[in-house]
Amino acid sequence: MRELSFGDYSSTEWEELKRIHKAMFWEEVEAQALKEAKDLLQGQLNDEFDLQIGAARYERTPRRRDERNGSRARAYEIRAGIITDLRIPRARKLDIRFTVFDKWERVQPKVLAAILKAYLLGRSSACAQEIVEAFGQSRFSRSYLQRLTQRFEERLKEFRERPLRRWPYVFIDGMGVKVWDTYLKDKVVIFAVGMDNEGKREVLGWVVSDSEDEMSVRGLLIDLKGRGLRNPELFISDESKGITSALKLEYPHSAWQSCAFHKVSGIQRSLEDISVRKEMLREAGDIYELSKNRQEALKRFKAFRRRWRRREPRAVALFARGFEDTLRYFDFPQHLWVSLRTNNPMEQFIGKLRAWTARFNYFRGRANLNLAIFTYICHKNGELVPESRTEERIVSEKPTLFVA
């Protein structure tokens, strides 16, 4: 008997095997559910047709009102999936109406959202029309999709020009993207996210630029200032020179918090002995995690420096440079310390946005990119779905665009 061998990564392969079998199982379940749903719908269509013409197939009766005239195929979208070959009976004279379709007169919200997102991000009405027809909803014309997108672009313009209320805390960071502009280029989207004393957050604005330099960040800050953002109490970012220089010029009276996470993780870039990495990072992180006030944090920092400055002088010097800028959060309410001492709220937003746009290798122009960002913001607030059957009410009138 041969011995079974799973290779050097048996646990990984076993997990993959379980995942495949689980996927196969659910595919069979979904296929069976779709088949049963099709049989039910087809049966109801046939019964309703027989009732309206007054006779079943091949039945001779004086109650018969019309003759059969074959059938036509129709695709139909339900929650279980897409039924691609429903047969719709036809009569020679009578105008047959089926009540089963009344329940599906309106496209389900998830389907409409998918169609809208595909069109906005793909910018191809022809492609979107193929998606529409695949869902069995041919009544949505290309002009309808164009009107839908036009309304969405108007909402984007309103969003980017809206007045801003007071935000005491503002996070700033950038995200790299690829944009086709004559040729494929690397761009940076620089975001500003506001947070209030209750921890609620909102995307205040963004700019698309070639780099995270001072001029680009100033452009974002000038836009925020022009829309009413007056002297936030604290800005939070990494140690980007472009961000810090722009903040000094545009908001000189606001405090700046350097991201503690970036400060700690920067230690490992200058280590001479990699074996101490884990221990050093833990002790540096404890300065922020365990300290209950600024004085205690400074005391822990001095102890950290005494212990490690001989063994890792470069790493300690890098950590000490601008260390007090990472302690600004102590000047604000304690329940916000965890949120204010790092740029994690912004990193979380960018991470989710990057996952949202990951299916696209690049964007065709800045307009596409801006729409993609806006679709994510609306998606997080459930605003991609119309509230009524009226085409004009594509999105709610007064959005509350908070980032979860």
C-alpha positions, 0 to 999 in steps of 0.5 A, a space after each residue: 500500500 502506498 503512503 499518502 503524501 500531501 507535500 511540505 504544505 499539507 495543512 495549506 493544501 488541506 484547507 484549500 481542498 476543504 474550500 473547493 469542496 465547500 464551494 462545489 457543495 454550495 454551487 450544487 445547492 444554488 443550481 438546484 434552487 435555481 432549477 426549482 424556482 424555474 419549474 415553479 415560475 414556468 408552471 405558473 406561467 403556463 397555468 395563467 396562460 391556460 386560464 386566460 385563453 380558456 383551455 389547456 394544451 390540446 384541449 377542445 372546449 367551447 370556453 376557448 377564447 384564442 389559439 396558441 402561437 408558440 412561445 418566446 424565450 426570456 431571461 429572468 433575474 431572481 434572488 437565486 440567480 438568473 433563469 436564462 430560458 423561461 418560455 413565455 406562451 403567446 396567443 394569436 389575438 389576446 394580449 396576455 398579462 402574467 401576474 407573476 411578473 408584477 412581483 419583479 416589475 422593478 429591478 432588485 436593488 442589488 442588481 441596479 446597484 451592480 449595473 450602475 457601478 459597472 457603468 460608472 467604473 467602466 464608462 461603457 454604455 454598450 457594456 452596461 447594456 449587455 449586463 442589463 440584458 443578461 439580467 433580463 431587464 431589456 427595458 433599461 435603454 442606453 439613454 436611461 443609463 446615460 441619464 442615470 450617470 449624468 445625475 450621478 456626476 451632478 451629485 459628485 459635483 455637489 458633494 465636492 463643492 458642499 460647505 463644510 461644518 466644523 471638524 476638530 480633527 482631520 486625517 490626511 493621507 494618500 493612495 497610489 493608483 494607475 490612471 490612463 492619461 495619454 499613457 498609463 501613469 502612476 497617480 496619488 489620491 490625497 484624502 482628507 477625512 474629518 472626525 468629531 468628538 463623538 468619533 463620527 467620520 466623513 470624507 471632506 475631499 480629495 485631490 488627484 496628483 502626480 505625487 504627495 508634494 507640498 503643492 498638491 497637499 496645499 491644493 487640497 487644504 485650500 479647497 477645504 478652507 474655501 468650503 469653510 474648514 476653519 482651524 481644526 484643533 489637530 491634523 493627523 498624518 504620517 511624516 510626509 514632508 509635503 503634508 507637514 509643509 503644507 499644513 504649516 502654510 495653510 493652517 499654522 495655528 492647528 496642532 499636528 499629530 505624527 502617526 505613532 504607528 508609522 513612528 514605531 514601524 520605522 524602527 525596523 528600517 534602521 536595525 543592525 541586528 534583525 533578531 531584536 526587531 520584535 522586542 524593540 517594536 514591542 517596547 516602543 509600542 508600549 510607550 503609547 499603549 501603556 502610558 496614561 499621560 504625557 509624562 509617563 510616555 516621556 519616562 518610558 521613552 527615556 528608559 527605551 532610549 537608555 536600553 537600546 541606544 548603544 546596541 541600535 544607535 541609528 534606529 533609536 536616533 530615528 525614533 527619537 527624531 520628532 518623538 514629541 510630535 507623536 504625543 499631541 493626542 494627550 492634549 485631547 479627550 481620553 476616549 479619542 486617544 486610540 483614534 488620534 494617535 495613529 493615522 489608522 482611521 484613514 488607513 482603514 478607509 483607504 484599505 476598503 477603497 482599494 479593495 473596492 477598486 481592486 478589480 480595475 487595473 487602471 482608470 481611464 482618466 481622472 473623471 473615472 477615478 473620481 466617480 469610482 471614489 464617489 461610488 464607494 462613498 455612496 455605497 457605504 451609505 446605501 445611496 446607489 439604489 433609487 428610493 422609488 420607481 421614478 428615474 429622477 430619484 436616483 439617490 437621496 436628496 440629503 446624504 450623510 456621507 460618514 465613513 463606517 
